[in-house]
């Protein structure tokens, strides 16, 4: 075997390995499927606290009346959501956006803030590829931003031009509302709250490749992004909240846990810095990813209420 043939064979083997790994990581991260790798250790104190909190949330939801609502996405998917009418008639409404591999019902603890403390109507959609919504892939907020434009349109059509809207998202939901912030939003969207959002899909997956698999981003992330472009219609680098917040006109409250190691805390600083609209940043001491509301519930409620009331007066 001459050297050229040997090098060619080695290159083919390496190439086939990269392709196989890219398909694997697309299935792991982007394709709609069970994400068992996120389950973690069920015996940790934070896991036990989340379980208790989730049980309380579902008990709270079971005592409420809600309506199943549906819209069609910009690309023809059926999207599902849970709508809760306020106890007293109001034109104020919160749209709550869940995180990666979750569903609308996971946002109950945030729903209770708007429903009980602020007296708002509440909508909790299932993102595409999640819950009862259609879709074979996870949009990581990028395609979802267009879905939320459709939800906003639906609410304005249903409740009239006087409706006043808040977008509140956590984790991937936080990135989703920030990606939505850069779109041409109607004047009815008054406030955005982004809790533990990532800067971009590329940055987040780069970080997770290193954390979970001890792998560098090149070349695997680029090739997986190509697979995502072919199968889901977007690339990891284009799915960025950083560029979107530069175009934002809506006031934004940024929240992030001081001890977040899933979406690292440092991601919030460039997001806040690049935001051109009215803004506020709250770093929650001792809070891990998505746990700010657990660590300081009263502070969380007070911070959200004060910021929202600044732009949507009581």
C-alpha positions, 0 to 999 in steps of 0.5 A: 500500500503506497502512502497516498492510498494509506492517507486517503483511507485514514482520511475517509475513516476520520471523515466517517467518524466525524459524520457518525458523531455529528449525527449522534450529537444532532439526535442527542441535542436537537432531535425530539427525544427523551433527554435522559442525560439531563436527569442528574442525580435524584438524591442531591438536595437541589433535585429533591427541592425541585421535586417537591416544588414540582409537586406543589406546582401541579397541585396548584395547577389542579386547583385552577381552570385553564383552557387548551388553546392551539395556533398554527406556526409560520411553517404549518405546525400545530402549537399547543398552549395552556391559557388561564383567565385572570380571576378578575377581568384584565387586559394584562397577560403574561406569556411564559416560555419553558426551557429545554426538554420541558413543557408549558406546565413546567412554568407553573411557579412563574404563572402563580406570580402573574396570576396570584400576585399581579392578577394577570391572565397567563399563557403557557405554550408548549414550544415546538418539539415539546409537550403537545406541540408538533415538531420533530426538532428543538428550535433552541429559541431561534425558530421559536421566536417566530412561533411567539410572534404568532402567539402574540398575534393570536392574543391581540386578535383574541383580546383586542389592541388594548392587551398589555403583554409580558414575555417571561422565559427561563433557560432556553425560554430565556434565550427564546424571549431574548431572540424574540426581542429583536423582532418587530414587536407590536406595541402591546409587548411591554416587558421581557423577563429573561432568566438564565438565558444563553448568548447563542446556541453555538456558545451553549453547545460549545460549553456543554461539549467541553463540560459533558464530553471533554471535547473541543468545539472544532470540528464536531460542532460545525459538522453537527450544525450543518446536520441541523441546517439540513434537517431543522433549517437553522445553524447554531451560529445564526441562533444568537440572542446577542445580535437580537438584544442589540435591536431590542426596544422592549425593556428587559429584566435579566436574571441569572444565578450566581452559581449557574454551571449549566448556562454559565453566569458569565453569559448574562453580562454581554447580553445585558451590555449589548441590550439597547433598551431599558434594562436591569440585571439581577444576579441571584446569590447561591442560585444554580441554573434555573433555581433563582426562584427556589433560592430567593422566592420572595426576592424573585417575586418582588424583583419581577413585580417591580420591573413589570409594574414600571412599564405596565402600571397597576 
